Amino acid sequence: MIGILLITHGTLGEALLQNACHILNKRPPLLAQLGVAAQDDPLDILPLAQCCLRQVDGGAGALVMTDIFGATPANVAMKLLEPGKVAGVSGLSLPMLLRALTYRDKDLETIVTKAVSGARDGALDMQKDI
């Protein structure tokens, strides 16, 4: 099973994690989050992120998900990436997280593709697309 680590601004990751648990009616294993506050030093966050990554990686690899590419959480996540072992996606949303959780028994490449499509497919113009 692919582990999942959320690295986000503030408490966004915790809120997404709680909502996913509510929807799935359970807390999925190998899932963690790390919130980055405005006053946090990225150099201090990296060792925490590495520790969280070790906790979620059960040997099959891990997916690091972050909210905004180019911001501190994503910059920390970029330092964790390792081809074939640790992948990363940005633009984290609840549909993206749910899709990733659904396909985490597949390989790393598949979970990345499914997560990104979950985010894209989860964005709809409710007046035109329904």
N, C-alpha and C positions, 0 to 999 in steps of 0.2 A: 504494500500500500504506500502510495506517495504521501509524504508528510506535507503539511501546508503551514506556512508562517506568514502572518499578516504584519506588515510594518507600515504604520499610518501616522498621520498627524493626530495628536491628542488621543481622544477616546473613540475615534471612528472605528478602529479595528475591533475594540471590545464590543461596541454596539452591533457591528455586523456579525460577530461571532455569536452574541446572545440571540440575535434574530434568526440566524441559521439554526441554532439549537432549538429554538421555539418551533420553527417550521418543520424540522426533522424529528422533533419530539425526543431528541437525545443529543448528547454532546459527542460529536465524532472524535475518535482517537487521533493522535498525531496531528493535532491542530492547536496552534498558539498564536498569540498576537503580542506585538510590542508597539506601544504608543510613544511617539516622539513629541515632547513639549517644546515650545518656542525657546526656552532657556537651555535646552539640552545641547551639549557639545557633541557633534558627530563622532569625535574620537572616543568619547565615553560610551556612546551608543553601540559602536561596532562590536566590542567584546560581549555586550548583552545580546546582540543579535546573533552572534556566533553561538552563544550558549543556547539560545532558543532554537536555533537551527539544529543543533545536535539533539535536542530533546524531541523534535518532531521527525527526524530522519531515522526511520526504522530499518534502513538498509536499502530501500528501493529508490531513494532519492527524495528530493523535496522541491516544492514550488513556493517561491517567495512572491507574495502579492502586495502591491503598494498602491497608494491612491493617486499621486500626481507625479508623472515623470519629470525629473529635473530638480525636484525638491529634496530636502534632507532625507526623508524616509527612503525615497528611491535611490538616492546616492549611496546610502548605507546598504541597501539591498543589492546594488550593483557590485559591491565588494564581496558579496557572498556567492555570486554566481560561479558555477563550475560546469563547463559543458558536459552533458550526459549525466550529471549528478544533481546539480542545483540549477533550476531555471527560474526566470522571473517574468512577471507581467505587471503592467501598471494600468491605472484606470479602474481600480477595484470598486466593485459595486456588489450588492446582494445577489443579483442574478449571476454575476461572474463567479462569486464564491460558491453558490449552490451548484452551478455547473461543474466547477472543479471538484467539489465534494462528491458529486455523482460519478465522476469518471476517474477517481483517484486509484482505482484498481488496475487501470491501464498503464501504459508506459508514459514517460515524462513528456515526450513530444505530443502525444494525444491529449494529455491533460492541459497542456498549454493551448493547443488549438481549441479545445472545448471551452476553456475558460474565456478566451478572447471572444469566441462566438457567443457565449452566454451574455457577455457584456453588450455586444453589438445587437443581439436579438432581443435583449431586455429593454432596449431603448425604442420606444414607439411614440408616434404622434397619435394620441388616443382618439382624435377626431377623424384622421385619415387612414390609419393603419388597421383599424378594427372593423 
